[in-house]
Amino acid sequence: MLKNYIKIAWRVLKKNRLYTGLNIFGLTLGISGFLMIMLFIQDELRYDSYLSDSDSIYRVSTHWGNFNSASYATAPPALGPRMESDIPEVEAVTRILKWNDFTIQPGSGVNKEQVFREEKVYYAEPNFFKVFDMPILAGSKEKALSEPNFIVITESLSRKYFGDISPQEVLGKVLLIGSNDPTPREIAAVIKDIPAQSHMHFDMLVYEPGMYQEIFLMDSWSWPILYTYAKIAEGNQQAVSSKLAQIVENYAMPSLNSEDGSTDYNLQLMPIQDIHLNSHLLREFEANSYESYVYIFSLVAIFVLLLACINFMNLATAKAGLRSMEVGVRKVMGSKKSQLVYQFLTEAFIIVLISIFLSLLVVQLSNSLFNQISGKDLQFNLIGNPMVLVAIPSLLIVLTLLSGFYPAFYLSSFKPLLIMKKQLSVGKNSHAFRNALVVFQFATSLTLIICTLMVQRQMNFIQNTNPGFDKDQLLIIHNDGEIQNHQREDFKGRFASSSHIQSLSFSTGIPMSGQFQMRSFNVQDAVEEQGMNWYEADADYIDTYQINLLAGRNFARTARADSGKVVINQQAAKFFGILDDPVGQILTKNRGEDDEATLEVIGMVEDFNFESFRNEIKPLVIEYMDNYFLRDYITVRVQAGSMESGLAALEEAWKAYEPRVPMNYSFLDQDFARVYQSEMKMADLLKVLTLLSIIIACLGLFGLTAYTTHLRTKEIGIRKVFGASMMEIFMMLSASYLKLICISILFAIPLAIYFMDQWLEEFAYKTGLNIWVMILATISCLALALATIFFQSYKSIQADPVKSLKDE
């Protein structure tokens, strides 16, 4: 029986090539889009799950201040020891410091003479592997960071330095670390490369007992500088959270001189598996994505698949009249309704099966293109991926039932007596349902078009809106002591008369870095303190960034003339209550701490977006850069059209101070764009999904128009004989569909407004909804529908009416 079902179904599908082709093409597009988005979502949900005990690892973040998002992915140095001593539910605590870049020379191997500049090197404590159970290829986790001169490197860094030798052979080799008087460090362990699905990536871990170890030993609660992770057994998270609050009350608040609770300061736990999608704090290791995007893409992928199924149902019910006689004959010959249902479901099964095979091929061939669009490195593995193994048979069953169930029962319900008497009015019962499906298709497509245009508009707003400084033509050099404190003015002097370099500034903070330090500030003699973003800068900073100075003056260019002076932004002035008269006000920094200082306000700048457009501008204090010896940045404004020659001049000057160390630099506009990487990926993926939905919806309209035109061939001929013009016939054929599309518009616009309003709420600075975007999307949708109808009906309209009427 099954063999007969398949044989008959194949015969029917071959006979109706247009119907079969449209269904297969539409389903292939829908399934392909669905599978690719599922791979993307699977990748997003797998972050940090490569660790065997990832569900018990938590990161502690610091939330300090009364401003939105005044929160840090880091914690103060004093926290780690307190968690170990005061919270027995914590199994292990480890802290990580990301401070500067490293200059490294292998000393042996294929690249022994080459000097490398490594950015992904972290200081770590010996108990790092007690919290992070990372796969190790050589060495011992217990001994890996047990000695001051031991380091841990990744497999890829091992190959980079020593070539293709085994990890065991790398153990014991020495790397020379540092630019001046480098320190030899022994490789004590080699670990597997950290997968892409991790919120942090490093190439080397260093146990530092020297200068930076002082940071680990500080008893400070006002400097959130260390990434702090804890291993907590299941069920103990609430207890640990409560005891963290007690630690804040007992130790942090007295240290911050805020026993009265006037300072908003708390510590929060976050599972590391949640960091990638739910954490967007200052000092994140890397830019994270958003959980809302997972929901958005899941919903859109399902809708794209539904659109393809709707095409199947619409076409099957539309051509019911052509198969009514077949159904009547089968019933007269003794076929049961169940047998007819099985027959029509078999046809749907074959179409879905062919579509799945084709979609697997499409996904495989377009994998590299999809990776470029999504920014991922996804691999479509048919055998090794459990999600794919479950998805394929599930799709086969679900899509067969979803697309074939209604047509099968609708077609099998025809009464044979009415069919034989030609009294069956096919289509009436399904007409309303079919119209509803067409409305759903175009409402979905139009909603996606509007949303895509709005997302693109917001991205253009972010890229083109002035953030309060000029980000173009700015080159950032990452200076880690290569240009030392006493050499800064000499380095800048080299470009005083340069035709390529416009200005140059040293600072400890730059916009969009997300690495700002925080200090506690209050107006002198005021009780209330506030944690604020703070960094140091020289006298050329404001001019180099072209920030607008509203009151007072800039720092003086005379060396050390403005030591102890600060420039603040408007938000800081508002908090201190000195917006009308900021110049000359006295601030106290870190009252009661070892680095307490009294600072004078000499100027106020206009607020500028030193963070993402998602965040409101927060208070900022810029202190005059005086004798700063740790990591800083050199911001260079290059003359327009001189980037290549300006870069060459900078590298030549750099070598005069540090010939061994390569100059590590980036472009601020590219760093700026990298902050919005998730949004850019979302915009690009939405474009692809929107295009798929439009194509699928137009395919359905094409098929419906083909069958309705076929059924009305004689009517078209009669109208032409009586003098109807091409435009009149076209409007007659398209009128019903245009009415449905207009109804779709009424549904789509409110939906798009709702979804976009929700998404734009995530941005503090945004474009808002725009009526012209909706008008453009609506006109585009109508134009596509009309073009589809016209393309399909053109031949019938142009045909000689005699041919369509000659059999009458």
C-alpha positions in Angstrom: 0.0 0.0 0.0 2.8 2.4 0.9 4.5 1.7 -2.4 1.3 2.6 -4.2 1.0 5.9 -2.3 4.5 6.8 -3.2 4.1 5.8 -6.8 0.9 7.8 -7.3 2.2 10.8 -5.3 5.4 10.9 -7.5 3.3 10.7 -10.6 1.0 13.6 -9.5 4.0 15.8 -8.5 5.7 15.2 -11.9 2.5 16.1 -13.7 2.1 19.4 -11.8 5.7 20.7 -12.2 4.9 24.3 -11.5 3.1 23.5 -8.3 5.8 21.0 -7.2 8.6 23.4 -8.0 7.1 26.4 -6.2 6.5 24.3 -3.1 10.0 22.7 -3.1 11.7 26.1 -3.7 9.7 27.8 -1.0 10.2 25.1 1.5 13.9 24.8 0.7 14.4 28.5 1.4 12.4 28.3 4.6 14.2 25.3 6.0 17.6 26.6 5.0 16.9 29.9 6.8 15.6 28.1 9.8 18.6 25.7 10.1 21.1 28.5 9.7 19.5 30.6 12.4 19.2 27.6 14.7 23.0 27.1 14.3 23.5 30.7 15.2 21.2 30.5 18.2 22.8 27.2 19.3 26.2 28.9 19.2 24.9 31.9 21.3 23.5 29.6 24.0 26.6 27.4 24.3 28.9 30.1 25.7 31.2 28.8 28.5 29.5 25.4 28.5 32.8 23.8 27.4 33.9 23.9 31.1 32.8 20.7 32.8 31.5 22.5 35.9 30.4 25.7 34.2 27.0 25.7 36.0 28.7 26.2 39.3 31.0 29.1 38.3 29.9 32.7 39.0 31.5 36.1 38.4 31.2 38.9 41.0 30.4 42.3 39.6 30.5 45.7 41.3 27.6 48.1 41.1 28.4 51.5 42.5 26.7 54.8 42.1 23.3 56.3 41.4 23.7 56.3 37.6 22.2 53.9 35.1 24.7 51.2 34.2 27.4 52.5 36.7 28.4 48.9 37.0 31.6 46.9 36.5 32.4 43.4 35.4 35.3 43.6 37.9 35.4 43.6 41.7 37.7 45.3 44.3 40.9 43.5 45.4 39.7 43.2 49.0 36.8 41.0 48.0 38.5 37.7 47.1 40.1 37.0 50.5 36.9 38.0 52.3 34.9 35.6 50.3 37.3 32.8 51.1 37.3 33.6 54.9 33.7 34.7 55.4 31.6 32.5 53.0 32.1 28.8 53.6 29.7 28.0 50.8 32.3 29.2 48.3 34.4 26.2 47.2 37.2 28.3 45.5 37.8 31.9 44.5 40.2 33.2 41.8 41.0 36.6 40.5 42.3 37.8 37.2 44.0 41.1 36.2 44.1 42.4 32.7 46.4 45.4 32.7 48.7 45.7 29.8 50.1 44.2 26.7 53.2 41.9 26.8 56.4 42.0 24.8 57.6 38.4 24.3 60.5 36.8 22.7 60.5 33.0 22.4 64.2 32.6 22.9 64.2 29.3 21.1 62.3 27.5 18.4 61.5 28.6 14.8 60.8 32.2 15.9 63.4 32.6 18.6 64.7 36.0 17.3 61.3 37.5 16.7 59.7 39.9 19.1 55.9 39.6 19.6 53.4 42.0 21.1 50.7 40.0 22.9 47.4 41.6 24.0 45.6 38.5 25.5 47.9 37.9 28.5 46.3 37.9 32.0 47.8 37.9 35.5 46.2 35.0 37.4 46.4 33.4 40.9 47.7 29.9 41.5 44.2 28.6 42.2 42.9 29.6 38.7 42.4 26.0 37.7 40.5 25.2 40.9 37.7 27.4 39.5 38.2 26.9 35.7 38.6 23.2 34.8 40.1 23.9 31.4 41.3 21.0 29.2 45.0 20.7 29.6 47.3 19.1 26.9 50.6 19.1 28.8 51.7 19.8 32.4 49.8 19.8 35.6 46.9 22.1 36.7 48.1 21.9 40.3 51.6 23.1 39.4 50.9 25.2 36.4 50.9 28.6 38.3 52.5 27.4 41.5 55.8 29.2 41.0 56.4 32.9 40.2 58.3 32.1 37.0 55.7 29.7 35.7 53.3 30.5 32.8 50.5 28.8 31.0 50.1 29.1 27.2 47.5 28.0 24.7 48.0 25.4 22.0 47.9 28.1 19.2 50.5 30.3 21.0 52.7 27.2 21.3 52.6 26.7 17.5 53.1 30.4 16.9 56.3 30.4 18.9 57.8 26.9 18.4 56.2 25.5 15.3 54.6 22.1 15.0 56.1 20.3 18.0 54.0 18.5 20.6 52.8 20.2 23.8 54.9 17.9 25.8 58.1 19.1 24.1 57.1 22.7 24.8 57.0 22.1 28.6 60.1 23.6 30.2 60.9 26.0 27.4 61.5 29.6 28.4 59.9 32.8 27.1 61.5 36.2 27.6 58.9 38.6 28.8 59.3 42.4 28.8 60.9 45.0 26.5 63.7 46.2 28.7 65.7 43.7 30.7 63.2 40.8 29.9 62.3 38.3 32.5 62.6 34.5 31.6 59.5 32.6 32.3 59.1 28.8 32.1 56.2 27.2 30.3 54.6 25.0 33.0 51.4 23.9 31.1 49.8 24.0 27.7 46.1 24.1 27.5 43.6 23.7 24.6 42.6 26.9 22.8 39.7 28.5 24.4 36.7 28.0 22.1 35.0 30.9 20.4 31.9 30.3 22.7 33.6 31.9 25.7 33.1 35.3 27.4 36.9 35.6 27.8 39.9 34.5 25.6 43.5 34.5 26.6 46.7 33.2 25.1 48.8 33.2 28.3 48.4 33.2 32.1 51.1 34.7 34.2 51.5 34.4 38.0 53.0 37.8 39.0 54.6 38.1 42.4 56.1 41.5 41.7 54.7 44.9 41.1 51.2 43.9 40.0 50.9 41.5 42.9 50.5 44.6 45.0 47.1 45.1 43.4 46.0 41.6 44.4 47.1 42.4 48.0 45.4 45.8 48.3 42.7 46.2 50.9 40.7 48.5 48.7 36.9 48.6 48.1 36.9 51.6 45.9 38.8 50.3 43.0 37.0 47.5 41.0 39.9 46.2 39.0 40.1 42.4 39.4 37.9 39.9 37.6 36.7 37.7 40.5 35.2 34.3 40.0 33.8 31.8 42.6 33.0 28.2 42.4 29.7 27.6 44.3 27.9 24.3 44.8 24.4 24.0 43.4 21.8 25.4 45.8 24.1 27.8 47.6 23.9 30.8 45.4 21.3 32.6 47.5 23.3 32.1 50.7 26.4 33.4 49.0 24.5 36.5 47.7 23.2 37.2 51.2 26.7 37.0 52.6 28.1 39.2 49.9 25.6 41.9 51.1 26.9 41.4 54.6 30.5 41.8 53.4 29.5 45.1 51.8 27.9 46.3 55.0 30.7 45.2 57.3 33.7 46.2 55.2 33.0 48.1 52.0 30.7 50.8 53.5 33.0 51.8 56.4 35.9 51.9 53.9 33.8 54.2 51.7 32.9 56.4 54.7 29.2 55.5 54.0 28.0 53.8 57.2 24.7 55.7 56.8 24.0 53.9 53.5 24.1 57.1 51.4 26.3 55.4 48.8 24.7 52.9 46.5 27.2 50.0 46.4 26.6 46.3 46.0 28.1 43.1 44.7 26.2 40.7 42.5 26.7 37.1 41.3 26.2 36.1 37.7 26.6 32.6 36.3 29.3 32.6 33.7 26.9 30.9 31.2 24.7 34.0 31.4 27.5 36.5 30.9 27.6 36.5 27.0 23.9 37.3 26.6 23.0 39.2 29.8 26.1 41.2 30.9 26.9 44.6 29.4 29.0 46.3 32.1 32.1 48.4 32.1 35.3 46.4 31.7 33.8 43.4 30.1 36.5 41.1 28.7 34.8 41.3 25.3 31.7 42.9 23.8 28.8 40.6 24.6 25.5 39.9 22.7 21.9 40.2 23.9 19.4 37.6 25.0 16.7 39.5 23.3 18.4 38.8 19.9 18.1 35.1 20.6 14.3 35.4 21.0 14.0 37.7 18.0 15.9 35.4 15.7 14.1 32.3 17.0 10.7 34.0 16.3 11.7 35.2 12.9 13.2 31.8 11.9 9.9 30.0 12.9 7.9 32.6 10.9 10.0 32.1 7.8 9.4 28.4 8.1 5.7 29.0 8.5 5.5 31.2 5.4 6.9 28.3 3.4 4.3 25.9 4.8 1.5 28.4 4.1 2.6 28.4 0.5 2.0 24.7 0.4 -1.4 24.9 2.0 -2.5 27.8 -0.2 -1.5 26.2 -3.4 -3.0 22.8 -2.5 -6.4 24.3 -1.6 -6.3 26.8 -4.6 -5.9 23.9 -7.1 -8.6 21.8 -5.4 -10.9 22.3 -8.3 -8.4 20.6 -10.6 -8.3 17.5 -8.4 -12.0 17.3 -7.4 -12.7 14.8 -10.2 -9.8 12.7 -9.1 -11.2 12.6 -5.6 -14.7 11.7 -6.8 -13.5 8.9 -9.0 -11.3 7.4 -6.1 -14.3 7.6 -3.7 -16.6 5.9 -6.2 -14.0 3.2 -6.7 -14.1 2.5 -3.0 -11.3 4.6 -1.6 -11.9 5.5 2.1 -11.3 9.0 3.4 -8.4 7.8 5.5 -6.7 6.4 2.4 -7.1 9.7 0.5 -5.7 11.5 3.6 -2.7 9.2 3.5 -2.3 9.8 -0.2 -2.2 13.6 0.1 0.1 13.4 3.1 2.4 11.2 1.1 2.6 13.9 -1.5 3.4 16.5 1.2 6.0 14.1 2.7 7.9 13.7 -0.6 7.9 17.5 -1.2 9.2 18.1 2.4 11.8 15.3 2.1 13.2 16.7 -1.2 13.2 20.2 0.3 15.1 19.0 3.4 17.8 17.4 1.2 18.1 20.5 -0.9 18.2 22.7 2.2 21.1 20.7 3.7 23.0 21.3 0.5 22.2 25.0 0.5 23.3 25.4 4.1 26.5 23.5 3.4 27.3 25.6 0.4 26.4 28.9 2.0 28.1 28.2 5.3 31.1 30.5 4.7 28.8 33.3 3.5 26.6 33.0 6.5 29.7 33.1 8.8 30.7 36.4 7.2 27.3 37.9 7.8 26.9 36.6 11.3 30.5 37.1 12.4 30.6 33.5 13.6 32.7 30.4 12.7 29.8 27.9 12.5 30.3 24.5 11.1 27.3 22.6 9.7 28.0 19.0 11.0 25.2 16.6 10.0 26.5 13.8 12.1 28.4 15.4 15.0 25.8 18.0 16.0 23.0 16.6 18.1 20.8 19.6 17.3 21.0 18.8 13.6 20.4 15.1 14.2 17.2 15.9 16.1 16.1 18.8 13.9 16.1 16.9 10.5 13.6 14.1 11.4 11.6 16.6 13.5 11.3 19.0 10.6 10.3 16.1 8.3 7.4 15.1 10.5 6.3 18.5 11.7 6.4 20.1 8.2 4.6 17.2 6.6 1.8 17.4 9.1 1.8 21.2 9.2 1.8 21.8 5.4 -0.2 18.7 4.4 -2.7 18.1 7.1 -5.3 20.8 6.2 -5.1 20.2 2.4 -5.4 16.4 2.9 -8.5 16.6 5.0 -10.0 19.4 2.8 -9.5 17.5 -0.4 -10.6 14.2 1.0 -13.9 15.7 2.3 -15.4 16.3 -1.2 -18.7 14.6 -1.9 -18.5 12.3 -4.9 -22.1 12.7 -5.9 -21.7 16.5 -6.1 -18.5 16.1 -8.0 -20.0 13.9 -10.6 -23.0 16.2 -11.0 -20.5 19.1 -11.3 -22.4 20.8 -8.4 -19.3 21.0 -6.1 -18.4 24.6 -5.4 -14.7 24.1 -4.6 -12.9 26.8 -2.9 -15.7 28.4 -1.0 -15.0 26.7 2.3 -11.3 27.3 2.0 -11.5 30.8 0.6 -11.6 32.7 3.9 -8.8 30.4 5.4 -6.6 30.9 2.3 -7.1 34.7 2.4 -6.2 34.7 6.1 -2.9 32.8 5.3 -2.1 35.4 2.5 -2.7 38.2 5.0 -0.4 36.4 7.5 2.3 36.0 4.9 2.4 39.6 3.8 1.9 41.0 7.3 4.9 39.0 8.5 7.0 40.1 5.5 6.0 43.8 5.9 6.7 43.7 9.6 10.2 42.3 8.9 10.8 45.0 6.2 9.8 47.8 8.6 11.9 46.3 11.5 14.9 45.8 9.2 14.7 49.4 7.9 14.4 50.7 11.5 17.3 48.7 12.8 19.4 50.0 9.9 18.3 53.5 10.6 19.4 53.2 14.2 22.8 51.8 13.1 23.2 54.7 10.7 22.3 57.1 13.6 25.0 55.5 15.8 27.6 55.6 13.1 26.9 59.2 11.9 25.7 61.0 15.0 28.3 63.2 16.7 29.1 61.5 20.1 30.4 64.8 21.4 33.9 64.3 19.9 35.3 63.7 16.4 36.2 60.0 16.1 37.4 60.2 12.5 41.1 60.3 11.7 42.0 59.2 15.2 44.6 56.5 15.7 45.1 54.9 19.1 48.6 53.6 20.2 48.6 51.3 23.1 51.5 52.5 25.2 52.7 50.2 28.0 55.6 52.2 29.2 57.5 52.1 25.9 57.2 55.9 25.9 57.9 56.7 29.5 56.7 59.5 31.6 59.7 61.8 31.0 59.7 61.0 27.3 56.2 62.1 26.4 56.9 65.7 25.5 59.9 64.7 23.5 57.8 62.2 21.6 55.1 64.8 20.9 57.7 67.3 19.9 58.8 65.1 17.0 55.5 65.9 15.3 55.3 69.6 16.1 55.8 70.7 12.5 54.5 67.5 10.8 52.3 67.9 7.8 50.7 64.5 8.6 50.1 64.6 12.3 47.6 67.3 13.5 47.8 66.7 17.3 48.8 64.0 19.8 47.7 63.3 23.4 48.6 60.9 26.2 45.8 59.7 28.5 44.8 56.7 30.7 41.4 56.5 29.2 39.8 56.7 25.7 36.2 56.7 24.6 34.5 53.3 23.9 37.3 51.4 25.7 35.0 50.3 28.5 38.1 50.2 30.7 37.7 53.4 32.8 38.8 53.4 36.3 36.5 54.6 39.1 37.2 56.8 42.0 35.1 58.2 44.8 34.4 62.0 44.6 32.6 64.6 46.6 32.7 68.4 46.8 34.9 69.5 49.6 33.1 69.3 53.0 30.1 67.5 51.5 28.9 64.3 53.1 27.6 62.5 50.0 30.2 60.7 47.9 29.8 59.2 44.5 31.8 56.6 42.5 32.6 58.3 39.1 34.5 57.4 36.0 37.9 58.9 36.1 41.1 59.0 34.1 44.1 61.2 33.5 45.0 63.1 30.4 47.5 65.7 29.2 46.9 69.2 27.9 46.3 68.1 24.3 43.5 65.7 25.1 40.5 68.0 24.7 41.9 69.5 21.4 42.8 66.1 19.9 39.3 64.8 20.5 37.8 68.1 19.6 35.6 68.1 22.7 33.6 71.3 23.4 34.9 73.3 26.4 31.9 75.1 28.0 33.5 76.8 31.0 36.9 77.6 32.4 40.0 76.5 30.6 42.0 73.5 29.3 45.0 72.1 31.1 48.1 74.3 30.6 50.9 73.0 28.3 53.6 74.0 30.8 54.9 70.8 32.4 53.2 70.0 35.8 51.6 73.5 35.9 48.2 71.9 36.5 49.1 69.1 38.8 46.1 68.5 41.0 43.6 70.1 38.6 40.6 68.5 36.9 38.2 69.1 34.1 34.7 67.6 34.6 31.7 67.0 32.3 28.3 68.5 32.7 26.8 65.4 34.4 29.5 65.5 37.1 28.8 69.2 37.6 25.1 68.5 37.9 25.7 65.8 40.6 28.0 68.1 42.6 25.4 71.0 42.2 28.0 73.3 40.6 26.7 73.4 37.1 26.3 77.2 37.1 29.7 77.9 38.7 32.0 74.8 38.3 35.4 76.7 37.9 37.4 76.9 41.2 35.4 74.3 43.0 37.4 71.9 45.2 36.8 68.1 45.0 38.0 65.3 47.3 39.1 62.1 45.6 39.0 58.8 47.5 38.5 60.4 50.9 40.0 58.3 53.6 42.1 56.1 51.2 45.8 56.1 50.8 45.5 58.0 47.5 43.2 60.7 48.9 43.7 63.9 47.0 42.3 67.4 46.9 41.6 68.6 43.3 40.5 71.9 41.8 38.0 72.1 38.9 39.5 74.4 36.2 37.1 73.6 33.4 33.8 71.9 32.3 33.4 70.1 29.0 30.2 69.4 27.1 28.9 65.9 27.8 30.2 63.3 25.3 29.5 59.6 24.8 32.5 58.0 26.2 30.4 54.8 26.5 27.9 53.1 24.2 24.8 54.9 22.9 22.9 52.3 25.0 24.0 54.1 28.1 23.2 57.5 29.3 26.2 59.8 29.7 27.5 59.5 33.2 29.7 61.8 35.3 33.3 61.9 34.3 36.4 63.5 36.0 39.5 64.0 33.9 42.6 64.7 36.0 45.8 66.3 34.7 48.2 63.5 33.8 51.2 63.8 36.1 53.8 61.1 36.6 51.6 58.3 35.5 53.7 55.2 34.9 51.3 52.4 34.1 49.5 51.6 30.9 48.2 54.6 28.9 47.0 55.5 25.4 48.5 57.8 22.8 45.7 59.3 20.7 46.9 60.8 17.4 44.8 62.9 15.1 46.1 62.4 11.6 45.5 64.9 8.8 42.8 63.9 6.4 44.3 61.9 3.5 47.6 61.3 5.3 46.8 58.1 7.3 49.4 56.0 5.5 52.2 58.5 5.7 51.2 59.5 9.2 51.3 55.9 10.4 54.7 55.4 8.8 56.0 58.6 10.6 54.6 57.3 14.0 56.2 53.9 13.6 59.6 55.5 12.7 59.4 57.7 15.8 58.3 54.7 18.0 61.4 52.7 17.0 63.6 55.6 18.3 62.3 54.8 21.8 61.6 51.1 21.6 63.3 49.4 18.6 62.4 45.9 19.8 58.7 46.3 20.5 56.2 46.6 17.6 53.8 49.5 17.8 50.4 48.2 18.8 47.7 50.5 17.4 44.0 50.6 16.4 41.6 53.1 14.7 39.0 54.7 17.0 36.2 54.6 14.4 36.8 50.8 14.0 36.9 50.4 17.8 33.7 52.4 17.9 32.0 50.1 15.4 33.2 47.0 17.3 31.2 48.1 20.3 28.1 47.7 18.2 29.1 44.4 16.7 26.0 42.6 18.0 23.7 45.2 16.6 25.5 45.1 13.2 25.2 41.3 13.1 21.5 41.6 14.0 20.9 44.1 11.2 22.7 41.9 8.6 20.9 38.8 9.7 17.5 40.5 9.6 18.2 41.6 6.0 18.8 38.0 5.0 15.7 36.7 6.8 13.6 39.6 5.4 14.7 38.8 1.9 13.8 35.1 2.4 10.4 36.0 3.7 9.7 38.3 0.8 10.8 35.7 -1.7 8.7 33.0 -0.1 5.6 35.3 0.1 6.0 36.3 -3.5 6.4 32.7 -4.5 3.0 31.9 -2.9 1.4 34.9 -4.6 3.0 33.8 -7.9 1.5 30.3 -7.5 -1.9 31.6 -6.5 -2.0 34.0 -9.4 -1.0 31.2 -11.8 -4.0 29.1 -10.8 -6.5 31.8 -10.5 -5.4 33.1 -13.9 -5.8 29.6 -15.3 -9.3 29.3 -13.9 -10.3 32.7 -15.4 -8.8 32.2 -18.8 -12.2 32.2 -20.6 -13.3 35.2 -18.6 -10.2 37.1 -19.7 -10.9 36.2 -23.3 -14.5 37.3 -23.1 -13.5 40.6 -21.5 -10.9 41.2 -24.2 -13.5 40.5 -26.9 -15.8 43.1 -25.4 -13.0 45.7 -25.4 -11.4 45.5 -22.0 -7.9 47.0 -21.8 -4.8 45.3 -20.4 -4.8 47.6 -17.4 -8.5 46.8 -16.6 -7.9 43.1 -16.8 -4.7 43.4 -14.7 -6.6 45.4 -12.0 -9.4 42.8 -12.1 -7.0 39.9 -11.5 -5.0 41.8 -8.8 -7.9 43.5 -7.0 -8.6 40.7 -4.5 -4.9 40.3 -3.7 -4.3 44.0 -3.2 -7.2 44.1 -0.8 -5.6 41.3 1.2 -2.2 43.1 1.2 -3.9 46.3 2.4 -5.3 44.3 5.3 -1.8 43.0 5.9 -0.5 46.5 6.2 -3.1 47.3 8.9 -1.7 44.4 11.0 2.0 44.9 10.1 2.4 48.5 11.0 1.2 48.2 14.7 3.3 45.1 15.1 6.4 46.7 13.7 5.9 49.8 15.9 5.5 47.6 19.0 8.6 45.4 18.3 10.8 48.4 17.4 9.7 50.4 20.3 10.7 47.6 22.6 14.1 47.2 20.9 14.9 50.9 20.9 14.2 51.1 24.6 17.6 49.4 25.1 19.3 52.6 23.7 19.6 55.8 25.7 20.1 57.7 22.4 18.0 56.6 19.5 16.3 57.8 16.3 12.8 57.0 17.3 10.1 55.6 15.0 9.8 57.3 11.6 6.6 57.4 9.5 8.6 57.6 6.2 10.2 54.3 7.0 6.8 52.7 7.2 5.6 54.4 4.1 8.7 53.2 2.2 8.2 49.7 3.4 4.5 49.7 2.5 5.1 51.0 -1.0 7.9 48.4 -1.5 5.7 45.6 -0.4 2.8 46.7 -2.7 5.2 47.1 -5.6 6.6 43.6 -5.1 3.1 42.1 -5.0 2.0 44.0 -8.1 5.2 43.0 -10.0 4.6 39.3 -9.0 1.0 39.3 -10.1 1.8 41.2 -13.4 4.7 38.8 -14.2 2.5 35.8 -13.8 -0.6 37.1 -15.5 1.1 39.0 -18.4 1.0 36.0 -20.8 -2.7 35.4 -20.1 -3.6 39.0 -20.6 -1.6 39.2 -23.9 -3.0 35.9 -25.2 -5.3 35.8 -28.3 -8.9 35.5 -26.9 -9.8 33.3 -29.8 -7.6 30.5 -28.5 -9.2 30.6 -25.1 -12.8 30.6 -26.5 -12.4 28.3 -29.5 -13.7 25.2 -27.6 -17.0 26.9 -26.7 
